[in-house]
Amino acid sequence: MHNVLILGARSPAGLTWARMMAKAGYRVHIAESLGYPLGRFSKYTCTYTRLPPPKQQSKQWLEQLIQLLLREKIDTVIPNCEEVFYLASADALIQQAHPCQLFTSAMSLLTQLHHKGFFAQLTQNWPVTAPETILLTNQAEFTAFKQQKFSADKQWVFKPAYSRFATRTLLCPKAIEYSQLQANPQQPWVAQQYIDGQEYCSYSILRHGQLVAHSCYHPKYRVGQGAGIYFAPVQQIKIRQFVEHFAAQTHYHGQVGFDFIEDSAGRIYVLECNPRATSGIHFLEQLSQTAQTAIAHAVVQADAGLPATQLEMDLLQPAMHNLVMLFTPQTWRFFTQKTFWHDYHRARDAVWQRQDMLPYLIQLIPTAEIVFRAMSLHIDFLAATTVDIEWDGAPLTFY
């Protein structure tokens, strides 16, 4: 039987993959550097292995990952979070020890996509481009930007070139000091022209440049500035065409998400790329079992040759993180609004599944582990969710 290893099992996306792969007839294993990831409690997983944190213990992480691949005879590895960068960097070492499929692109491409400045440059001549984006890596570049670009005529967004969940993002500040950015070659920032309009996100599965599945949605409710918790499906042909163009240009292999903005004139801009799983994966669970199985086969079978799965987004229900919607202070201000409760009642929870209820029922356990980590490290909750797996451009070595 084909053995599939799911990495990033802390995320609901990892749980979705475990369910989809198991129902398609594959034997599913999961591995994580957390003790109680969500996917550990699913009935669809055969084994769970706790790995060292790849960011802090890269060498030990790789050693134990290879031991797992050998022990369980893993055929395919599907990463879901930022451990994808460590996996891609170790590709040659993994193949030398245990040849298997890694559902990820080469590290050189992932780096270009993850870096917000490099990604903006990549899109310059594409049909959908990034807004004007300027890379800031030192005091001189920042000074030149303030003198030449920063004015009352144009608004800017400042964000670290390597970041997630819009953490540390400065949205249209009236004034900006270099000390707020602390930009240097190791920790670059970007200044990106602010575009006012409607936000969209996409999620796609690509196999060597072939589109396997695609979804698009509006993140209607968020935690903070970045992390979406409610996903309203939308049909956006221009965004799908952008993803198809991206696939043809890069021959990308793996999961990828993009953030977009549509201005008042109907022009769409791509803001940034997430070369990993994003919340749009949860729409796949509304497909027929036949369609889900076809996606699973397309990922693990090189000769599947299957056409892209069409998701009619206007026929799908919104998806949400139910408990986060109810217990996050940022949403409490909406509780007096009928619109909020209308949205809440028409959405499907991203974790709930009648045939596999335990992950939904025990969500407080993985949440408590993250809360404890945040308190012990004196960081906020969102930062604690990725502190052990995130990658911000530092050279990776496994020796």
C-alpha positions as CSV (number, residue, x, y, z in Angstrom):
1,M,0.0,0.0,0.0
2,H,1.2,3.5,-0.8
3,N,2.3,5.3,2.4
4,V,1.8,9.1,2.6
5,L,3.4,11.3,5.2
6,I,1.6,14.6,6.2
7,L,3.8,17.3,7.6
8,G,2.3,20.4,9.2
9,A,-0.3,18.3,11.0
10,R,-0.9,21.2,13.4
11,S,-2.9,23.0,10.7
12,P,-6.5,22.1,9.7
13,A,-5.1,21.8,6.2
14,G,-3.0,18.8,7.4
15,L,-6.1,17.3,8.8
16,T,-7.9,17.8,5.5
17,W,-5.1,16.0,3.6
18,A,-5.1,13.1,6.1
19,R,-8.9,12.6,5.6
20,M,-8.7,13.0,1.8
21,M,-5.7,10.6,1.4
22,A,-7.1,7.9,3.7
23,K,-10.5,7.9,2.0
24,A,-8.7,7.6,-1.4
25,G,-7.1,4.3,-0.1
26,Y,-3.7,5.5,1.1
27,R,-2.0,4.8,4.4
28,V,-1.5,8.1,6.2
29,H,1.2,9.0,8.7
30,I,1.7,12.4,10.3
31,A,4.7,14.1,11.8
32,E,5.0,17.3,13.7
33,S,7.3,19.2,16.2
34,L,4.3,19.9,18.4
35,G,3.1,17.3,21.0
36,Y,-0.6,17.5,20.3
37,P,-1.2,18.6,16.7
38,L,-4.8,18.5,15.4
39,G,-4.1,15.7,13.0
40,R,-2.9,13.4,15.7
41,F,-6.5,12.9,16.9
42,S,-7.9,11.9,13.5
43,K,-9.1,8.3,13.0
44,Y,-7.7,8.5,9.5
45,T,-4.0,8.6,10.6
46,C,-2.0,5.4,11.2
47,T,1.0,6.8,13.1
48,Y,2.1,10.0,14.6
49,T,5.8,10.9,15.1
50,R,7.0,13.9,17.0
51,L,10.0,15.5,15.3
52,P,12.5,18.1,16.6
53,P,11.7,21.7,15.6
54,P,13.3,22.3,12.2
55,K,14.1,25.9,12.8
56,Q,16.0,25.4,16.0
57,Q,17.3,21.8,15.4
58,S,17.6,21.4,11.6
59,K,20.1,18.5,11.8
60,Q,18.2,16.5,14.3
61,W,14.9,17.2,12.5
62,L,16.3,15.8,9.2
63,E,17.9,12.8,10.9
64,Q,14.7,11.8,12.6
65,L,12.6,12.5,9.5
66,I,14.8,10.2,7.4
67,Q,14.4,7.5,10.1
68,L,10.7,7.9,9.9
69,L,10.7,7.6,6.1
70,L,12.7,4.4,6.3
71,R,10.7,2.9,9.1
72,E,7.3,3.5,7.6
73,K,8.4,3.0,3.9
74,I,7.0,6.4,3.0
75,D,6.3,6.9,-0.7
76,T,5.1,10.5,-0.7
77,V,5.6,13.5,1.6
78,I,3.1,16.4,1.7
79,P,4.2,19.4,3.7
80,N,1.6,22.0,4.7
81,C,3.3,24.8,6.7
82,E,6.7,26.4,6.5
83,E,8.5,23.2,7.1
84,V,8.3,23.0,3.3
85,F,11.4,25.2,3.1
86,Y,13.4,22.7,5.3
87,L,12.1,19.8,3.3
88,A,13.0,21.3,0.0
89,S,16.5,22.3,1.2
90,A,17.1,18.7,2.3
91,D,15.8,17.1,-0.9
92,A,19.1,15.7,-2.1
93,L,19.9,14.3,1.3
94,I,16.5,12.7,1.6
95,Q,16.6,11.1,-1.8
96,Q,20.1,9.7,-1.1
97,A,18.8,8.0,2.1
98,H,15.3,7.1,0.9
99,P,14.1,8.0,-2.6
100,C,10.5,9.2,-2.4
101,Q,8.2,11.9,-3.8
102,L,8.3,15.3,-2.0
103,F,5.3,17.4,-2.9
104,T,7.3,20.6,-3.1
105,S,9.2,22.7,-5.6
106,A,12.9,23.4,-5.6
107,M,14.2,25.6,-2.8
108,S,15.4,28.2,-5.3
109,L,11.8,28.8,-6.5
110,L,10.3,28.7,-3.0
111,T,12.8,31.4,-1.9
112,Q,11.8,33.7,-4.8
113,L,8.1,33.2,-4.0
114,H,8.4,33.5,-0.2
115,H,10.4,36.8,-0.3
116,K,7.8,39.5,-0.9
117,G,10.2,41.7,-2.8
118,F,11.5,39.0,-5.2
119,F,8.0,37.8,-5.8
120,A,6.8,41.3,-6.8
121,Q,9.8,41.5,-9.3
122,L,8.8,38.1,-10.7
123,T,5.3,39.4,-11.7
124,Q,6.4,42.6,-13.4
125,N,5.5,41.5,-16.9
126,W,2.6,39.2,-16.1
127,P,-1.1,40.0,-16.9
128,V,-1.7,40.4,-13.1
129,T,1.2,42.2,-11.4
130,A,2.1,43.3,-7.9
131,P,1.6,47.0,-7.0
132,E,4.8,49.1,-7.0
133,T,7.1,47.3,-4.5
134,I,10.5,48.6,-3.3
135,L,13.0,46.5,-1.4
136,L,14.6,48.1,1.6
137,T,17.7,46.4,3.0
138,N,19.7,49.2,4.6
139,Q,19.6,52.8,5.8
140,A,20.7,54.3,2.5
141,E,17.8,52.6,0.6
142,F,15.3,53.7,3.3
143,T,16.6,57.3,3.1
144,A,16.3,57.3,-0.7
145,F,12.8,55.9,-0.5
146,K,11.7,58.7,2.0
147,Q,13.1,61.4,-0.2
148,Q,11.8,60.1,-3.6
149,K,8.6,58.1,-2.8
150,F,7.2,58.8,0.6
151,S,4.7,61.6,0.3
152,A,1.1,62.5,1.0
153,D,0.2,61.7,-2.6
154,K,0.6,58.0,-2.3
155,Q,0.0,55.6,0.5
156,W,2.3,52.7,1.3
157,V,2.3,49.4,3.2
158,F,5.5,48.3,4.9
159,K,6.2,44.7,5.8
160,P,9.1,42.4,6.4
161,A,10.1,40.6,3.2
162,Y,9.8,37.3,5.1
163,S,6.7,37.3,7.3
164,R,3.3,35.7,7.8
165,F,-0.2,36.7,9.1
166,A,0.7,40.3,8.3
167,T,2.7,40.4,11.5
168,R,4.7,43.7,12.0
169,T,2.9,45.2,8.9
170,L,2.7,49.0,9.0
171,L,-0.4,50.0,7.1
172,C,-0.4,53.5,5.6
173,P,1.6,55.2,8.3
174,K,1.6,59.0,8.2
175,A,5.3,59.0,9.2
176,I,7.9,56.3,9.4
177,E,11.3,56.0,11.1
178,Y,14.0,53.6,10.2
179,S,14.1,52.3,13.7
180,Q,10.6,50.9,13.2
181,L,11.8,48.9,10.2
182,Q,15.3,47.9,11.3
183,A,16.0,46.8,7.7
184,N,19.3,45.1,7.0
185,P,20.4,42.5,4.4
186,Q,19.5,39.7,6.7
187,Q,16.1,41.2,7.6
188,P,14.9,43.1,4.5
189,W,11.6,45.0,4.3
190,V,9.5,46.0,1.4
191,A,7.4,49.1,0.8
192,Q,4.4,48.3,-1.3
193,Q,1.9,50.8,-2.8
194,Y,-1.4,50.6,-0.9
195,I,-4.3,49.7,-3.1
196,D,-7.8,50.2,-1.7
197,G,-10.4,47.6,-2.7
198,Q,-11.7,44.1,-2.2
199,E,-9.4,41.4,-0.9
200,Y,-9.3,37.9,-2.4
201,C,-7.2,34.8,-1.7
202,S,-6.6,31.8,-3.8
203,Y,-5.5,28.2,-3.1
204,S,-4.2,25.9,-5.7
205,I,-2.7,22.4,-6.1
206,L,-0.2,22.1,-8.9
207,R,1.7,19.1,-10.2
208,H,4.8,20.1,-12.2
209,G,2.9,23.1,-13.6
210,Q,-0.4,21.3,-14.2
211,L,-3.3,22.8,-12.3
212,V,-5.0,20.0,-10.2
213,A,-7.4,22.0,-8.1
214,H,-8.1,25.7,-7.5
215,S,-10.3,27.7,-5.2
216,C,-10.8,31.5,-4.5
217,Y,-12.4,33.2,-1.6
218,H,-12.8,36.5,0.3
219,P,-11.4,36.4,3.9
220,K,-14.4,38.2,5.4
221,Y,-13.3,37.9,9.1
222,R,-9.8,38.0,10.4
223,V,-7.7,37.7,13.5
224,G,-5.6,40.8,13.5
225,Q,-4.5,42.2,10.2
226,G,-3.7,39.0,8.4
227,A,-5.0,35.6,9.5
228,G,-8.4,34.8,8.0
229,I,-10.9,32.8,9.9
230,Y,-14.0,33.0,7.6
231,F,-13.7,32.2,3.9
232,A,-16.5,33.3,1.5
233,P,-16.1,31.5,-1.8
234,V,-16.0,33.6,-5.0
235,Q,-15.8,33.0,-8.7
236,Q,-12.9,35.1,-10.1
237,I,-11.8,34.1,-13.6
238,K,-9.0,36.6,-13.6
239,I,-7.4,35.0,-10.6
240,R,-7.7,31.6,-12.0
241,Q,-6.1,32.8,-15.2
242,F,-3.3,34.3,-13.1
243,V,-2.7,30.9,-11.4
244,E,-2.6,29.2,-14.7
245,H,-0.1,31.7,-16.0
246,F,2.0,31.3,-12.8
247,A,2.0,27.5,-13.3
248,A,3.1,27.8,-16.9
249,Q,5.9,30.2,-16.1
250,T,7.3,28.4,-13.0
251,H,6.3,24.8,-13.4
252,Y,5.5,24.9,-9.8
253,H,5.0,21.7,-7.9
254,G,3.0,21.6,-4.6
255,Q,0.4,23.8,-2.8
256,V,0.4,27.5,-3.3
257,G,-1.8,30.5,-2.2
258,F,-1.9,34.1,-3.3
259,D,-3.3,37.3,-1.9
260,F,-5.0,39.8,-4.2
261,I,-6.7,43.1,-4.2
262,E,-9.3,44.4,-6.7
263,D,-9.5,48.2,-7.0
264,S,-12.6,50.3,-7.8
265,A,-11.8,50.1,-11.5
266,G,-11.9,46.3,-11.4
267,R,-8.1,45.9,-11.8
268,I,-6.7,43.0,-9.8
269,Y,-3.2,43.2,-8.2
270,V,-1.4,40.2,-6.6
271,L,0.1,41.2,-3.3
272,E,2.1,38.2,-2.2
273,C,2.6,34.5,-2.5
274,N,2.4,31.7,0.1
275,P,4.2,28.6,-1.2
276,R,2.3,26.2,1.1
277,A,-1.2,25.2,2.1
278,T,-3.8,27.9,2.8
279,S,-7.3,27.9,4.0
280,G,-8.8,27.5,0.5
281,I,-8.1,23.7,0.8
282,H,-11.2,23.4,3.0
283,F,-13.5,23.9,0.0
284,L,-12.2,20.6,-1.4
285,E,-14.1,18.8,1.3
286,Q,-17.4,19.9,-0.3
287,L,-16.5,18.0,-3.5
288,S,-17.8,14.6,-4.2
289,Q,-15.8,11.7,-2.9
290,T,-14.9,10.8,-6.5
291,A,-13.5,14.3,-7.1
292,Q,-11.5,14.2,-3.8
293,T,-10.1,10.8,-4.7
294,A,-9.1,12.1,-8.1
295,I,-7.1,15.0,-6.5
296,A,-5.4,12.6,-4.1
297,H,-4.4,10.3,-7.0
298,A,-3.1,13.3,-9.0
299,V,-0.8,14.3,-6.2
300,V,0.8,10.9,-5.6
301,Q,0.7,9.3,-9.0
302,A,3.1,10.7,-11.6
303,D,1.1,9.3,-14.5
304,A,-2.3,10.3,-13.3
305,G,-2.8,12.7,-16.2
306,L,-6.0,14.0,-14.7
307,P,-7.7,17.3,-15.7
308,A,-8.0,20.1,-13.2
309,T,-10.9,19.7,-10.8
310,Q,-13.4,22.5,-11.3
311,L,-14.8,24.1,-8.2
312,E,-17.9,26.1,-8.9
313,M,-17.2,28.5,-6.1
314,D,-20.7,30.2,-6.3
315,L,-22.3,26.8,-5.4
316,L,-20.2,26.2,-2.3
317,Q,-20.8,27.1,1.3
318,P,-18.4,29.5,3.1
319,A,-15.8,27.8,5.4
320,M,-14.8,29.1,8.8
321,H,-12.9,28.2,12.0
322,N,-16.0,28.0,14.3
323,L,-14.4,28.3,17.7
324,V,-12.1,31.1,16.7
325,M,-15.1,33.0,15.3
326,L,-16.8,32.7,18.7
327,F,-13.9,33.2,21.1
328,T,-11.6,35.7,19.5
329,P,-11.9,39.2,20.9
330,Q,-11.6,40.7,17.4
331,T,-14.9,39.3,16.3
332,W,-16.9,40.2,19.5
333,R,-17.7,43.6,18.1
334,F,-19.7,41.9,15.4
335,F,-21.9,39.9,17.8
336,T,-24.7,42.6,17.8
337,Q,-24.9,42.6,14.0
338,K,-27.4,40.3,12.2
339,T,-25.0,40.0,9.3
340,F,-22.4,38.2,11.5
341,W,-24.9,35.6,12.7
342,H,-26.2,35.1,9.2
343,D,-22.6,34.5,8.0
344,Y,-21.9,32.2,10.9
345,H,-24.9,29.9,10.4
346,R,-24.4,29.5,6.7
347,A,-20.7,28.4,6.9
348,R,-19.2,25.0,7.4
349,D,-16.5,24.5,10.1
350,A,-13.1,23.7,8.7
351,V,-12.4,20.9,11.3
352,W,-15.8,19.3,11.9
353,Q,-16.6,16.1,10.2
354,R,-19.3,13.7,11.4
355,Q,-17.2,10.6,10.6
356,D,-14.1,12.0,12.4
357,M,-15.4,14.1,15.3
358,L,-12.5,13.8,17.7
359,P,-10.3,16.6,16.2
360,Y,-13.1,19.0,16.5
361,L,-14.0,18.0,20.1
362,I,-10.4,18.3,21.4
363,Q,-9.4,21.6,19.7
364,L,-8.7,23.1,23.1
365,I,-5.8,20.7,23.7
366,P,-3.6,21.9,20.7
367,T,-4.7,25.5,21.4
368,A,-3.6,25.2,25.0
369,E,-0.2,23.9,23.8
370,I,0.3,27.0,21.6
371,V,-0.9,29.3,24.5
372,F,1.6,27.8,26.9
373,R,4.4,28.2,24.3
374,A,3.4,31.8,23.7
375,M,3.5,32.6,27.4
376,S,6.8,30.8,28.0
377,L,8.5,32.5,25.1
378,H,6.8,35.9,25.7
379,I,5.4,36.2,22.2
380,D,1.9,36.5,20.9
381,F,-0.3,33.6,19.9
382,L,0.0,33.8,16.1
383,A,3.8,34.0,16.4
384,A,3.8,30.9,18.6
385,T,2.0,28.9,16.0
386,T,5.0,29.0,13.7
387,V,8.1,29.9,15.9
388,D,9.5,26.4,15.5
389,I,8.9,25.9,11.7
390,E,9.1,29.4,10.1
391,W,11.9,30.3,7.7
392,D,13.1,33.9,7.2
393,G,15.8,33.6,4.6
394,A,18.7,32.3,6.8
395,P,21.1,29.8,5.1
396,L,20.0,26.2,5.9
397,T,22.6,23.5,6.8
398,F,22.0,20.0,8.0
399,Y,25.5,19.1,9.1
